[in-house]
Amino acid sequence: MAKVNQTTHDPKPGQTRSPLNSQVILNDFPILNQEAHPGKRLVFLDSAASSQKPRQVIDTMTAYYEHDHANVHRGLHALSERATDAYEGAREKVRQFINARSYREIVYTRNTTESMNLVAGSWGRANLAAGDVVVLSEMEHHSNIVPWQILAEQTGFTIRYIPVTDEGELDLDAYAAFLRDEPVKLVSVMHVSNVLGTVNPVEDMIRQAHAVGALFMIDGAQSVPHLAVDVQALDVDFLAFSAHKMAGPTGIGILYGKRALLDAMPPYMGGGDMIRRVTLEGSEWNDLPHKFEAGTPAIAEAVGFGAAVDYVAGLGMDNILAHEQHIVEYGMDRLAEVPGLTIYGPEPSRRNGVIAFALKDMHAHDIAQLLDVEGVAVRAGHHCAMPLHQRFGVAATARASFYVYNTTADVDALIEAIYNARNIFRL
Ligand SMILES: Cc1ncc(COP(=O)(O)O)c(C=O)c1O
């Protein structure tokens, strides 16, 4: 095992300071205490794709399987009751975490993608027709574009995309014009861009949408893990996010929806658990949130998600935000030193968690492979945001993304590896 020996740098004047103790946090993540290749410490800068899991989450899931597992909601025996308590207890933790009014507004799904497909397939299919407009943006992840395109082909509504400025921000004048001039029924926009890091002003955007009677869905895949999101304060109608990007397991995500909206929506999938009564003539739906949870759910994953919520809430969402702000500021400063390197997206104070970049004359895949040789894990490609890459005229970017366990020493390792890659390409 590689010895994790990390240092953090004191911030320059005007820069933020991290309130988190990275040495303590690093010890919580067993996977990070290893060499990626012989002699090369693993530097994990791919958390926007999926974060690593702390021991607290891994242990909670193991204990659940060792002591409490049975199917939920159906059995009257002790194990089933314990499993149900753990499963529903995790839902309550999530409710508190995003400050929803009721557990009935918290629907377990597989991930952000499924949450947004649920809204398109249920609310969208029931409410959208030719003549209606759905507003998305040019920076969306494919999971907030494709479900709407599929539905639009079937029902005939129109999709408008908020353009992205050269600085990597939403063109809010264009947004206001859509709302003013078109029959907009729903706006669905990401809170934080998984490529540019841009933090979109969703609070104002929601207010504007509501003023014309449109609903608002937030893709919270890259915000809920990194900053405090309060659904009541935002007054958002739907919020989608995934556990695996916030120290939790894969296979479980959340759709938050206002109760009146979820109540009025038809089921998305049919099967066990989502019904109250079935006859050969027809069926009655179960209460929320079960109406949207057909079949045996991801029970251990929900329980692990609860532990992940405890973990990140224990660190403090404001502390996580400040920590990442510190790393991003330092990272952008250091990356700006590299000749021929272009950073996409806004200045550090207007972004969070990720830095996508391109190096002149080097393909992003070559960069990622050469960084991997040095133990530095970044992602390369279009990051499921092809329209955004087209907007900036690049096929692919390399992306370094950060979470609670990253330090400025990781950024230094990234920079050193980039210089090595440049040498190999004789740039
Ligand atoms: C902004 C954004 N939205 C949606 C998703 C999809 O998340 P999942 O794959 O967990 O469904 C991602 C994943 O990278 C993302 O970054």
The ligand as a Tripos MOL2 file, in Angstrom:
@<TRIPOS>MOLECULE
LIG
   16    16     1     0     0
SMALL
NO_CHARGES

@<TRIPOS>ATOM
      1 C1        -25.0870   17.0850  -14.5200 C.3       1 LIG1
      2 C2        -25.3940   15.6220  -14.6080 C.ar      1 LIG1
      3 N1        -26.6360   15.2260  -14.8180 N.ar      1 LIG1
      4 C3        -26.9630   13.9300  -14.8720 C.ar      1 LIG1
      5 C4        -26.0250   12.9570  -14.7290 C.ar      1 LIG1
      6 C5        -26.4350   11.5370  -14.7840 C.3       1 LIG1
      7 O1        -26.2200   10.9290  -13.5600 O.3       1 LIG1
      8 P1        -26.4350    9.3630  -13.4150 P.3       1 LIG1
      9 O2        -25.5060    8.7250  -14.3880 O.co2     1 LIG1
     10 O3        -26.0930    9.0740  -12.0010 O.co2     1 LIG1
     11 O4        -27.8420    9.0950  -13.7440 O.co2     1 LIG1
     12 C6        -24.6920   13.3220  -14.5280 C.ar      1 LIG1
     13 C7        -23.6350   12.3010  -14.4390 C.2       1 LIG1
     14 O5        -22.5060   12.5190  -14.7260 O.2       1 LIG1
     15 C8        -24.3640   14.6870  -14.4570 C.ar      1 LIG1
     16 O6        -23.1120   15.0920  -14.2560 O.3       1 LIG1
@<TRIPOS>BOND
     1     1     2 1
     2     2     3 ar
     3     2    15 ar
     4     3     4 ar
     5     4     5 ar
     6     5     6 1
     7     5    12 ar
     8     6     7 1
     9     7     8 1
    10     8     9 2
    11     8    10 1
    12     8    11 1
    13    12    13 1
    14    12    15 ar
    15    13    14 2
    16    15    16 1
@<TRIPOS>SUBSTRUCTURE
     1 LIG1         1 GROUP 0 **** ****
